[in-house]
Amino acid sequence: MNCQVFETVVNDLAREQLVEVNARKQALAHSGDCEACAFRLAVERRLSFGLRILAAEMKSRSAPAQVENHLRAAFRGQTSPITGKRAASRSRYWIVAAAAVFLIAFGIIGMKWALDEPSLTAIETSNTSEAQTSPRGSTVTIEHPNTESTPNQTTAIYRPRRKQSVRRLTKPSANGNETFVAPGTAGGTINTEAGNSDQSESTTQFLPLSYISPVNLQDGGQLVRVELPRSAMTRFGLPVNMERERYGERVKADVLVGADGLARAIRFVQ
Amino acid sequence: MKSDNSSDGELLQAMRAGDEEAFAALYRRRQPGIYRFALQMCGSQELAEDTAQEVFMVLMREVHTFDPARGSLSAFLMGVARHHVLRRLQRERFYVSLNETPDDGSLSSQVFLTTVGPLDEMSRTEAIEAVRRAVLALPERYREVVVLCDLQEMSYGETAEILGCAIGTVRSRLHRGRGLLIEKLRPAREEDAASATVKSTRCFA
């Protein structure tokens, strides 16, 4: 045996643990030959002795009686302690699980409902130009120039879904419908489906009056028909007949007013 | 009423049925070891009492978590005690007790392992105190092994079960822990002499 092997058994030797007979003999023989290992074994034995007297000194130590009294009181305090607690925790678990299932089901149904519902619902109203407000969305009311004379008026409810940017604001369609194009949404348009609108009416594209953030349009808005002096068109770079007699004429325009009350865009109507 | 001759399993069974005396018998049987373990680990009577109480409160509340197939009740309780002690030690690591004397290498801890003079050079009380302080100064991972194997006189297997590690790990930690204890208890001047001796006489025959 060498010092390295001796090192692996010195603890067990010092602690008087079971060591294989041959290994024990060899270790003791080595400690007789090697002064360093003999010293090592002596130190380990001394440490074991010190630890043993510490253990013996603490052997009689135990928790005071008041701890037992507290525990007994606690044991008495719980009626049918184990089963009761377990049953309570189980019932609580089932309640939480049921609530979770309920919430998930509601969430799925709600999501499905929201997806299935068209983003735009045309509501036919009779003889009213008041804005229709949906409980789940905001409203854009489009007043047609000839609404005063037509019995039916179309109110379009616009429910924006996600961020939109306004690039092409108007797109006169072939069937005469007015389309409010909100880019980024496939069906996110305002389609007045105004079959009764004046088909001869043509409009310019919407011209932004200020910087339009797509976020601003998420809350919807209103189209307001106004009349402006013809000269106002020049401010938007539109060609104007500058003859004196026509210069002072008034032109119709639709102003897109945001939910915050600020004018967002304008288009001129001919 | 259950007698003290009943096994842990029988007492546990009776305790589950609501037998207070069975619980008390179990407490009286297992509490001293738990209390001493906590006391030897942290050196605080208050914390040791707290640990003893907490362990049996856990047994009361979560007796269904004990699985006899996974180990003995003793190991289960000791494991709970160990977790509680380590948690408390971690929490109170930043607090220094004003009553504790700093480990400044005073006489009692310096002369214990001297091989020049016999143990009676220092009183028994001094020796106990020196060893106690040296154990408390060990890092926790070594301290718990020294406490379980040397002070609680548990086997490597029992210790491994409580710590949830391999027997080889217990052996190596005990070896390292005892080495650290020797370093802490060895007087400085002798340490120099001993290392010099070792250097000159170490053999690899």
Interface residues (C-beta under 8 A of the other chain):
Chain A: N2 C3 Q4 N11 R15 D33 C34 E35 A36 F39 A42 V43 E44 R46 L47 S48 F49 G50 L51 R52 I53 L54 A55 E57 M58 K59 R61 S62 A63 P64 V67 E68 H70 L71 R72 A74 F75 R76 Q78 S80 P81 I82 K85 R86
Chain B: R16 G18 E20 F23 A24 Y27 R28 Q31 P32 Y35 R36 L39 Q40 A48 E49 A52 Q53 F56 M57 M60 R61 V63 H64 F112 L113 T115 L119 R124 A127 I128 A130 V131 R132 V135 V146 C149 D150 L151 Q152 E153 R171 L174 H175 R178 L181 I182 L185 R186 A194 T197 V198 T201 R202 C203 F204 A205
